């Protein structure tokens, strides 16, 4: 995997671009056969109830053609390692409530629903979402 901040930053709305430009936010991409097959973005949590010990997995994507080969698991493990290395004690992520496959994936990797997470219904979310949380053991 290699780090690429600019290529993904160009595609996101201005609020996301500002967040991606900070020093803590990192996007790593995974390449398969010379093509980007997935990416994961981590940084400080943007949730209103988070303090500076809380990091966030804000994006994890694997191209459907590359799914099922362990790429998502490797991207997630790398993302968690980067959050831990950045000094965060806890990490959160948001997933659509109806995304059963995504929720099962995170749960298999130790993430648990966070009952304190307020729903994420806004202009950039198109449905009810749940916050997940994991202890990073830092």
C-alpha positions as CSV (number, residue, x, y, z in Angstrom):
1,X,0.0,0.0,0.0
2,X,1.1,3.5,-0.6
3,X,0.0,6.9,0.8
4,X,-1.9,9.2,-1.5
5,X,-3.5,12.4,-0.1
6,X,-4.1,14.5,-3.1
7,X,-5.9,12.1,-5.5
8,X,-8.8,11.4,-3.1
9,X,-8.9,14.9,-1.7
10,X,-9.9,16.4,-5.1
11,X,-13.1,14.3,-5.1
12,X,-14.5,15.4,-1.8
13,X,-16.5,18.5,-0.8
14,X,-14.6,21.4,0.7
15,X,-15.2,20.5,4.3
16,X,-13.7,17.1,3.7
17,X,-10.8,18.6,1.8
18,X,-9.9,20.8,4.7
19,X,-10.1,17.8,7.1
20,X,-7.9,15.8,4.7
21,X,-5.3,18.6,4.6
22,X,-4.6,18.5,8.3
23,X,-1.4,16.8,9.6
24,X,-3.1,14.0,11.3
25,X,-5.4,12.8,8.5
26,X,-3.9,10.0,6.3
27,X,-5.2,8.1,3.3
28,X,-3.5,5.0,2.2
29,X,-4.5,3.3,-1.0
30,X,-4.1,-0.3,-2.0
31,X,-3.1,-1.1,-5.6
32,X,-3.7,-4.4,-7.4
33,X,-2.2,-4.8,-10.8
34,X,-1.2,-1.1,-10.9
35,X,-4.7,0.1,-10.2
36,X,-6.2,1.5,-7.0
37,X,-8.4,-1.2,-5.6
38,X,-9.2,0.3,-2.2
39,X,-8.4,3.0,0.3
40,X,-8.7,3.8,4.0
41,X,-8.7,7.3,5.6
42,X,-8.0,7.9,9.3
43,X,-7.5,11.0,11.5
44,X,-8.8,12.7,14.6
45,X,-12.5,12.2,15.3
46,X,-14.8,15.0,14.1
47,X,-17.6,13.9,16.4
48,X,-18.8,16.6,18.8
49,X,-18.4,14.4,21.9
50,X,-14.9,13.2,21.1
51,X,-11.7,14.5,22.8
52,X,-8.2,14.4,21.5
53,X,-7.7,10.7,22.4
54,X,-10.3,9.6,19.9
55,X,-9.3,8.8,16.3
56,X,-11.7,8.0,13.4
57,X,-11.7,5.7,10.5
58,X,-13.6,8.0,8.2
59,X,-13.4,5.9,5.0
60,X,-12.8,2.3,4.0
61,X,-13.5,1.3,0.5
62,X,-12.6,-1.8,-1.6
63,X,-13.6,-2.0,-5.3
64,X,-16.2,-4.8,-5.7
65,X,-13.9,-6.6,-8.2
66,X,-11.2,-6.8,-5.5
67,X,-13.5,-7.9,-2.6
68,X,-13.1,-11.3,-1.0
69,X,-9.3,-11.5,-1.3
70,X,-8.5,-10.0,2.2
71,X,-7.8,-6.5,0.9
72,X,-10.4,-4.9,3.2
73,X,-8.9,-6.7,6.2
74,X,-5.4,-5.5,5.3
75,X,-6.6,-1.9,4.9
76,X,-8.4,-2.0,8.2
77,X,-5.4,-3.5,10.0
78,X,-3.2,-0.8,8.5
79,X,-5.7,1.9,9.5
80,X,-5.9,0.7,13.1
81,X,-2.1,0.6,13.3
82,X,-1.9,4.2,12.0
83,X,-4.5,5.4,14.5
84,X,-2.6,3.6,17.3
85,X,0.8,5.1,16.1
86,X,-0.8,8.5,16.1
87,X,-1.4,8.2,19.8
88,X,-5.2,7.6,19.8
89,X,-6.6,5.4,22.6
90,X,-9.9,4.8,21.0
91,X,-11.2,4.8,17.4
92,X,-14.7,5.3,16.0
93,X,-16.3,4.9,12.6
94,X,-19.7,5.4,11.1
95,X,-21.6,2.9,9.0
96,X,-25.0,2.9,7.5
97,X,-27.4,1.0,9.7
98,X,-28.7,-1.0,6.8
99,X,-25.2,-2.0,5.7
100,X,-25.3,-5.5,7.2
101,X,-22.2,-6.7,5.4
102,X,-20.1,-3.7,6.5
103,X,-21.3,-4.0,10.1
104,X,-20.5,-7.7,10.2
105,X,-17.0,-7.0,8.7
106,X,-16.2,-4.5,11.5
107,X,-17.7,-6.7,14.2
108,X,-15.5,-9.6,13.0
109,X,-12.5,-7.3,13.6
110,X,-13.4,-6.3,17.1
111,X,-15.4,-3.1,16.5
112,X,-18.6,-2.8,18.6
113,X,-21.6,-0.5,18.3
114,X,-21.3,2.6,20.4
115,X,-24.6,3.4,22.1
116,X,-23.4,6.9,22.9
117,X,-23.0,7.7,19.2
118,X,-25.7,10.1,18.0
119,X,-27.1,9.3,14.6
120,X,-25.3,10.8,11.6
121,X,-28.1,12.1,9.4
122,X,-26.9,15.1,7.5
123,X,-26.3,16.3,3.9
124,X,-23.4,13.8,3.4
125,X,-25.3,10.9,4.9
126,X,-28.3,9.5,3.1
127,X,-29.7,7.2,5.8
128,X,-29.5,6.3,9.5
129,X,-26.0,5.4,10.6
130,X,-24.4,3.7,13.6
131,X,-21.2,4.6,15.3
132,X,-18.8,1.8,16.1
133,X,-15.9,1.9,18.5
134,X,-12.7,0.0,19.3
135,X,-10.2,0.3,22.1
136,X,-6.7,0.7,20.7
137,X,-5.0,-0.2,23.9
138,X,-2.6,2.7,23.7
